[in-house]
Amino acid sequence: MEKPYYIHESSYVDDNVSIGAGTKIWHFCHIQSGAVIGERCSLGQNVNVGNNVKIGNGVRIQNNVSIYEGVELEDYVFCGPSCVFTNDLTPRAKYPKGHTGYKKTVVEEGASIGANATVVCGHKIGKWALIGAGAVVASDVPAHALMLGIPA
């Protein structure tokens, strides 16, 4: 039986993953357990979707983006090439906190994040906001806002 989505043969999809119809997952991606990806999404080369991540419908994730556990992308979000999400404000290799210490980040409907932008965890990016390339988001972003610079 043919699947209603496309996954390139070089990609890995763990068990317990939901992928919507019309979604395309390109080269060298990894979709981890518990992830939910909506319909008509496009995941470019080398995208990692962490455990239990929720991605809405019509989302476009460009090459080299990791969506870590604790991040949620609502419908029609755009993630530019190599943008970065974090999920721990105080990471330590010797004292890992695990998923219970992750801070939730929500990117609301229609928001766009430019290439190489960094989104510090624990914040919300409002509907249809635009984050400029290379920006560092270190606080909540209002709906329809344009955010540039360091910090944005």
N, C-alpha and C positions, 0 to 999 in steps of 0.2 A: 504494500500500500504506500503510495506517495504521500510524503508529509506536506502540510500546507505552508511550509517555510523552507528556507534554504540555509544550509550550514556547509561551509567549505570543508573539504576532507582533512585539512590541516588543523582544524579547530577541535577543541575538546569540550564536550558538554557533560557535566556530571549528572548523576541520578537526581530525581526529585526537582526538575527544572520545568517551568512552563514557558513556552514560546508561542506567541500569537501568529495567526495566519498572515502571510505576506512579508514576514520579517526575514531579513537577509543578514547572515553572520559570515563575515569574510575571513581571510587568511589569519591563522595563528591566534585565534581568540580562545579564551577560556571562560566558560560560564559555570559558576560554582553552584553547589547544592542549595536548593531553596530559592534560587533566583526566579523572578517572574518578569518576563519581557512581553510587552504588549504587541499589538498588531502593527504591521507596516513600519517596523523599525529597521534601521540600517546601522550595523556595527562594523566599522572599518577594520583595517588590519591591526592586529596586536591589541585588541581590546580585552580587558579583564573585567568580568562582572562578578563581584564577591558574593559570598554566602548571603542569602536572604535579602538581596537587593531587589527593589521594585522599580521597574521602568515602565512608563505609560505607553500609550499608542503614538505612533508617528514620530518617535524620538530618533534623532540622528546623532550618532557618536562617531567622531572622526578617529583617525589612526592614533594609536599609542595612548589611549585613555584607560585608566583603571577606576572603576566605580566600586569603592570599598563598602563593606558592610556598614550600615548606618546611613547610607545615602539613598535618597528617593528622588527619582526624576519623574515629574508628572508629564502629561501629554504634550507633544510637540516641542520638547526641549531640544536645543542644539548644543552639543559639546564640541568645540573646535579641537583641532589637532593638539595632542599632548597637553591638554588642560589637566589639572591635578585636583583631586579631592583628597581630604584627610579625614580621619575618623577618631583621632586621639590627640588631645591637646598637649599631653605630657608623655610622649612615648619613651619607653626605656627598654633596651634589649634585655637587661638583667631582671627587670621587674614588670613583665608583661601583665596587663590587666585583662586581656581577652575581651570578648564582645560585650560583656556587662559594663565595661568602661568606655564604650564608644559613644560619641556625641552624635545625635541625629542632625542630618543636613537635608533640607528639602529644597528642591529647585522646582518652582511652580510652573504651571502651564505656559508654554510659549517662550520661556526665558532662553536667552542665548549666551553662551560663555565662549569668549574668544580664545584663540590659540595661545597655549602656554600660560593661561591664567591659573591661579591657585585659589581654591575655595577652602578656607580654614573651617574645620568642622564646627557644628553646633549653631549654624546660622541658616536663615531662610533667604532664598532669592525669590523675590516676588514675581507675579505674573508679568510676562512680556518684558521683563528687565533685560538690559543688554550690558554684559560685562566685557570690557575692552580687552584686546590681546595683551597678555603679560601682566594684567592687573592681579592684585592680591586682595581677595575679599575677606575681611576680618570682622565684619559686623553684618547685621541683617540688611537686606537690600529691599527698598520699597518697590511695589509694582510699577512698571513702566519707567524705572530709573535707568540712567546711563551712568555706569561706574567705571572710572579709569584710574590708573596709577597705583602707587604703593604707599599707604594702603588705599584701596578703592573705597 
